[in-house]
Amino acid sequence: MRVQLLYYPDCPSHERALELVYEALQAEGVRADVEVVRIETDEEAERYRFVGSPTIRFNSIEVDPQPQLPYRLTCRTFLREDGRLSPVPSLTMLRETIRKAMEEEEEHGIGTG
């Protein structure tokens, strides 16, 4: 599984988000390296489709996608299950996205390594 965490260095939430990503992967029994990408320019934000820090993807499936937002150097929030906004996604959100990515792997016959 390909895992990416993209972040803007002026946003402090990426370290906690990375901890949660590893926790979610472990909870789902998935062994994967996490590619951590530091986004520093508007050009990088556009190239990586970066809507704010942190942006987290499992096999290109984004956690709490925000397609209406422009690509830019900014912090972001996640809409949690209880309706609150948070600078990091919940463990449940991460686990659900991992499961969705694994289902797509199975549907398309892609290896999970």
C-alpha positions as CSV (number, residue, x, y, z in Angstrom):
1,M,0.0,0.0,0.0
2,R,1.3,3.5,-0.9
3,V,0.9,5.9,2.0
4,Q,1.6,9.6,1.8
5,L,1.5,12.3,4.4
6,L,2.0,15.8,2.9
7,Y,2.6,18.8,5.1
8,Y,3.3,22.5,5.1
9,P,6.1,23.2,7.7
10,D,4.2,26.2,9.3
11,C,1.4,23.8,10.5
12,P,2.2,22.0,13.7
13,S,-0.2,19.1,13.3
14,H,1.7,16.9,11.0
15,E,3.7,15.1,13.7
16,R,0.5,14.0,15.5
17,A,-1.1,13.1,12.2
18,L,1.9,10.9,11.3
19,E,1.6,9.1,14.7
20,L,-2.1,8.5,14.0
21,V,-1.3,7.1,10.5
22,Y,1.0,4.5,12.0
23,E,-1.5,3.7,14.7
24,A,-4.2,3.2,12.1
25,L,-2.0,1.0,9.9
26,Q,-1.1,-1.1,12.8
27,A,-4.7,-1.4,13.9
28,E,-5.7,-2.6,10.4
29,G,-2.7,-5.0,10.2
30,V,-1.1,-3.2,7.3
31,R,2.6,-3.0,7.0
32,A,3.6,0.0,4.8
33,D,6.2,2.8,4.7
34,V,4.8,6.3,4.9
35,E,6.2,8.7,2.4
36,V,6.4,12.1,4.2
37,V,6.5,15.0,1.7
38,R,7.2,18.6,2.8
39,I,5.4,21.1,0.6
40,E,7.1,24.4,0.4
41,T,6.0,26.2,-2.8
42,D,2.8,26.9,-4.6
43,E,4.1,24.8,-7.5
44,E,4.6,21.8,-5.2
45,A,1.1,22.3,-3.8
46,E,-0.3,22.2,-7.3
47,R,1.8,19.2,-8.4
48,Y,0.8,17.2,-5.3
49,R,-2.8,18.4,-5.2
50,F,-2.2,19.6,-1.7
51,V,-5.2,21.2,-0.1
52,G,-3.6,21.9,3.3
53,S,-1.5,20.4,6.0
54,P,-1.7,17.5,6.7
55,T,-3.0,15.8,3.5
56,I,-3.0,12.0,4.0
57,R,-3.6,9.5,1.2
58,F,-3.7,5.7,1.1
59,N,-3.3,4.4,-2.5
60,S,-4.2,7.9,-3.7
61,I,-7.5,7.9,-1.6
62,E,-7.5,11.0,0.5
63,V,-8.7,11.1,4.1
64,D,-11.6,13.6,4.3
65,P,-11.2,14.8,0.7
66,Q,-11.7,18.5,0.1
67,P,-12.0,18.8,-3.7
68,Q,-13.5,22.3,-3.6
69,L,-10.4,23.8,-1.9
70,P,-7.6,25.3,-3.9
71,Y,-4.2,23.8,-3.8
72,R,-2.2,26.1,-1.5
73,L,0.2,26.4,1.4
74,T,-2.0,26.3,4.4
75,C,-3.2,24.4,7.4
76,R,-6.4,22.4,7.2
77,T,-9.1,20.9,9.3
78,F,-10.9,17.6,9.3
79,L,-14.6,17.2,9.9
80,R,-14.9,14.5,12.6
81,E,-17.7,12.0,13.0
82,D,-19.3,14.1,15.8
83,G,-19.3,17.3,13.7
84,R,-16.3,18.9,15.3
85,L,-13.4,20.3,13.3
86,S,-9.9,19.1,14.2
87,P,-6.4,19.7,12.8
88,V,-5.9,15.9,12.5
89,P,-8.3,13.2,11.3
90,S,-9.7,10.7,13.8
91,L,-8.4,7.2,14.1
92,T,-11.7,6.0,12.8
93,M,-11.4,8.2,9.7
94,L,-7.9,6.9,9.0
95,R,-9.0,3.2,9.5
96,E,-12.0,3.6,7.2
97,T,-9.8,5.1,4.4
98,I,-7.3,2.3,4.8
99,R,-10.1,-0.3,4.5
100,K,-11.4,1.5,1.4
101,A,-7.9,1.4,-0.2
102,M,-7.5,-2.3,0.6
103,E,-10.9,-3.0,-1.0
104,E,-9.9,-1.2,-4.1
105,E,-6.6,-3.2,-4.2
106,E,-8.6,-6.4,-4.0
107,E,-11.0,-5.3,-6.7
108,H,-8.2,-4.4,-9.1
109,G,-5.9,-7.3,-8.2
110,I,-3.2,-5.1,-6.8
111,G,-0.7,-6.5,-4.3
112,T,-0.7,-5.2,-0.8
113,G,3.0,-5.0,-0.3
